[in-house]
C-alpha cells in the first residue's frame, strides 16, 4: 500500500472536444482528479487550446495540459502564446505537454519530427515562455516560407521575437516532454521541466528511463536530481481481469507502439515482449488508432497486457501505482478504457479509479 510520501498526481486524458471538454472537466474535478489533458491531433479531434479554455471556465483547481502537442503543426511562438493564454485565464493551472508527434503528423503524411528540429523547438519554446527574446537568426521554423522583414523597408521593427503580453506576475508554464527512447529522454532531461515517460508501467523500464535521464544531466553538467518524472500509464480498474484487459487493449496498442516506433526497442525488455512489439509495429493501422477491435489489438496477449499496463481490481492497481511512486514518478497520465469500449463496463472502471484508487494517494 502507498505511504504518505508516495502521493501521485493523477491526470486523465481525453479528446479535445470543445463542447464536451467543460463538462468532462467538471466531472473530473468533482471526482478528485488532479488534472486533465487533451490530445492535439487536428484531423481526429478539436483544437486543444479551445478545449482547455472551455475546461478552465468550468473548474477552479483542475490542472490543464496538452497530452501532447508537437513541434510541427504550430510555430513555437504560437504554441507558447496559446498555452500561456490558457495559463493566464486559468490562473496558473496549465502545463504544456509536447512530443515529437504521432497521429497529428501521420494525418499530414509525415513521421515524427527529427530530434535535431525537436531540440531547437524546445529551446525556442522555453525561451518564449520565460518572456525572453528569441533572436531572429535562431528561428528556422514555419516563418521561413515568408521573405525577410527587411524587404518591407520599414523605418523600424522588432529586433528579436518575443511574447510581449505575458503578465510579470504569472508563473512560467511548465513544459513536460513525452519520451520513450534514450535520445529523447536525454534531450528532455536537459530541456524540459518534467519528463513524461511513455514506457508502460513496467518498473524495470521506468527505472532505466530515470537512470538514462539522470546520466544525461550529469553529462551536461546539470544537477541530476533537478528534473521531475511522470509517466503515461494505461490503467483500467475492474473486478474482472478479462474485462479490464479487453477495455485497455485499444489504447494500449497506441502507447506500446511508441516503444517500437521505428522498429527498434531500447531499454530492458524480455524476448516475448520484443516479439509482441515487433508484431504490433508491423500490423499497426493508423486509421484505427486507439480503437477497440482494431487489427493491432489482436497482437496483445494477456501476459503482455498485465506487464505493460495496469489492469485489475483496486487493490492490485494501488499496489502497482505505489511501485511507480517509489521510483520517483510524481505524475501519472492515465489512459483509461479505449475508444469503442462497452460503455457500461467503461463507466464502472472509471468510477472504481475515482472512488477506490485516487483516494489511496491523496490522503
N, C-alpha and C positions, 0 to 999 in steps of 0.2 A: 504493500500500500504506500501511496505517496506520503512524504513527510512535509511539515510546514515550509521547508526551504525548497520544495520541489514544485512551486507554483508555476503553472504554464499559462501563457496567454493563448486563447483559442479564437481563431478567425474561421469563419465559414465562407466558402467560395460559391459564387453563383454567377449566372449570366448577367450581362449589363442590359437588362430590360427596363427602359426609362419609366414606364407606368407601374411596373411591378417592384422596382427597387425600393421605393419608400415603404411600402407595406412589408416587404421582406425584412428591411432594416428594423422596423418597429418590432416585429416578432422576434428577431434575433436579439435585440436589446432586452426585451422583456424576458426572454428565455435564459439570459445570463451570458451570452457570448461576449467576448471582449471586442470583437471587431468583425467586419465583413469585407471581403474582397470581391471585385467583379473582373471578369475576363475582359481582355481587349483584343477582340477578333472581329474586325469591322464587317466581314462578309457573313458572319454567323450570329452576331449579336449587335445590340445597340451601342451607342457611344458610352464608353466607360465613365467619362467625366460628367456627362449628363446624369447617368445613373447614380454616381456618387453624390452629386449635388442633391438629387431627389432624396437620397438616403440621409444626407446631413440635415435636410429640412424637417425630417420626421423623427430625429433622435437627438439625444443630449450628450451621451457619453461614448457611444459606439465608435470604435476605430474604423477608419475607412481607407481602403487600399486598392491599388490595381493589382491584379493577380493573373497575368502580368502584362505590362506593355512591352514594347520592343524598340530597337534603335533605327528602324527603317521607315515606318509609316508616318512619323512626325519629326520635324526638326527639333533638336534638343531645347531650343528656346521656347518652342510651342509646348512641348511636354512639361518643361519646368513651370511655365506660366499657368498651364491648365491645372496641374496638381497643387500649385501654390494657391490658386483661386479656391479650390476645394478646401485647402488647409485654412485659408483665411475665413471662408464662410462658415466652416465647422468649428472655428475657434481652436485650431491646432490639433485636429484629430486625423490628419491624412498621412499616409505613407505611400511612397512611390515604389511599387514592385516592378522590376524590369528583368527581362531575359533576352536571349538572342533572337527570339521569335520562333513561332511554330505554325499554328493554323492560320494566323493573320497573314503570314508570308506565303504559305502554301497556296492560299486562295488568290495570290497575286502571281503565282507561278515561280516562287522563289524559295530557296532553302534558308535556314537560319543565317543571320549576319556573321560575317567573318570576325574573328576575335580582335584583330587589329582595329577594325572600324568600331567594334563594340567598346573597346578600351577608350578610344578617342571620344566617343559619345558620352561615356560615363564621366570623363574629365570635364567636358563642356557642361553636362547636366549638373554636376555638383557645383561647379563654379557659378552657374546661373542661380541655383537655389541658395547659395550663400549671399547672393546680391552683388557678386564681384563681376568685373568686366571680362569678357572673352575677346581676345584680340581677333580682329578680322582675319588675319593670316592663319589663325588656328582653326578657322571654320572651313570645313570641306564637306558639307552635308548637302541638303537639298538646295541651298542658296546658289550653288554653282550653276544651276540652269539659267540664272539671270546674269546680265553683264555687271561689271563693277560700277558702284555708285558714282565714281569719278566721271563716268561718261555723261552724267547729267549736267555737269558744270555748275554745281550749287555753290553759293557763297560760303556755306559752312554745313557740316553734317557731323554725326556722331563719329568718334574716333575708335570706338570699340562697341561690341554688342553686350548689352546689359539689361536686366529686367529692372526698370526704374521704379515700378509701383509697389514693390514689396514693403510692407509695413516694418519699420525697425523693431517694433515690439513683438513681432511674430517669430516664434522659434523656427529654425530651418526644418524643412520637410526631410524626414529620414528616407534614405534610399536603400532598398534591400534587393539584392541580386539573386535570382533563381539560378542555381548552379548544380551541375552533375559531374562533369569531367574535371580532371586536375588543372587544366589550363584556366578554365573559367573560375574554378574555386580559388586559384591563386590570384587571379585578377580581382575577383570580388573581395578577397581578403584585404587587399591593399586600397581599394577604391570605394567600397560600399560601407554603409553603417551597420548592415546586418547581412549575413549570407543565409538564404533560404535554400537548404539542400533539397534536391529532387532525387533522392537516393533510396526512397522507400523507407520503411520502418524497421529495417534490419539494423540493430545496434552496431554490429561489426562494420557495416558500410558507413554508417554515420560517424563512428569513431575514426575511421580512415579519412572521411571528409574533414573532420575537425582538425586532425593532425596535419593534413595537407594544407589547410588554411593557415594554421599557426606557423608551420615551417615557412610558408611563403612570406609571412610578415617578418619573421626573423631574417630571412634572406634579403628583405627590402630594408632592414634596419628599423623596423617598426615593433612596437610592443605586441607580442603575440597574444596577450590577454585582452587587448583593447579592440576586440571585434566580437560581435554578438551573433548568435546562431539560432536559426529556426529551421523548420522542415515542412515540406508538403507531405501529408500523410493521408493515404486512402483509408478511411475509417468508417466501418459500419458496425453499430452495436445492435445485436438482435439475439433473442433467446435461442433461435435455431441456427446453427452454424451453416447448414446448407443454404438457407435463405440469405444469410449475411454474405456468403461467398457470391451468390448469384447477383445480389444487389450491387456489389462493389466492382464486378468484372469490367463493365464498360469503361468507367473512368480509370480503373487501374491499368488497362491497356495503354491509355494515353500517357500516364506518368511512368509506367515501366518502360515504355518505348524510349523515353528520354535517355535511359541508361545504355541504349544501343542505337542512338540516333543515326550515327554514321557507320554502323556496322561493327564498331569496336567497343569493348567493355573495359573500363578502368576500375581498379579497386578490387577488394576481396569479393569473390563470388564462387560458389561451387559449380561443378560441371553441369549438373541438372539445371540450375538457374541459367547458366550460359546457353544451354540448349533451348530452353523456353524463350529466352530473349532473342536468340537468333531466328527462331521460327516467327516470333511476333514481328520482328523487323521486316521479314520477307513478305508477311501477309497483311501488313497494316494498310487499311483502306481509309484515307483521309476523308472520303465522303461519308463515312460512318463514324467520325471522330467522337469519342466518349460514349458511344451509344450501346445500350443493352442489346444483345443479339447480333452485334456486328461480327463479321468473319474473324476478326482478331481475338474476340473473347474466347473462341474455341481453342486457342493456343495455351490458355492458362489452366493448369491443373491445381487441385486443392492444396498440395504441398507448397507450390509457388505462391499462391494467394495468401496462405497463412504466414509465410515468411516475410513477404514484401509489403503486405497490407496489415491492418489491424482489424480483425473480424472476430466476433464472438459476443458473449454476454458481458454485462457491465463490469464484473469483477476482472475478467480477462483483459478488457480494454484498459481499465485503470492500471492494471499491473504493467501492461506493455508501454503505456504512455509514461508511467513512472520511470521505467528504464531509460526512456529518451531524455527525460528531465535530468536524470542522474548524470548523463553525458555532458550536460551543459546546454541542451536545447531549451530556449526560453519561449519560443512561439511556435505553435502548430497551426498550419493552414489545413483545415480539414476538408477533404474531398469526400463527400458522402455518397449516397445512393446515385447510381448512374442515370443518365437521361433515358427515359423509356421504361424505367423500373415500375414494378407493381406499386401503385400509389398508396394503397393501404399499408403494405409492408414497409415502404419507404418512410411513411409518416410515423409508423411505430419506431423505426430505427432512429429517426430524428428526435423523437420525444425521449427515447432512452438516453441518448447522448446528453441532451439538455438537463434531464432530471436526475440521471444517475452517474454520469461521467464528469461533466464540468464541475459540479459542486465538490468533488473529491480534491480538486486542485485549486479551489477558490476559498478554502476555509481561512 
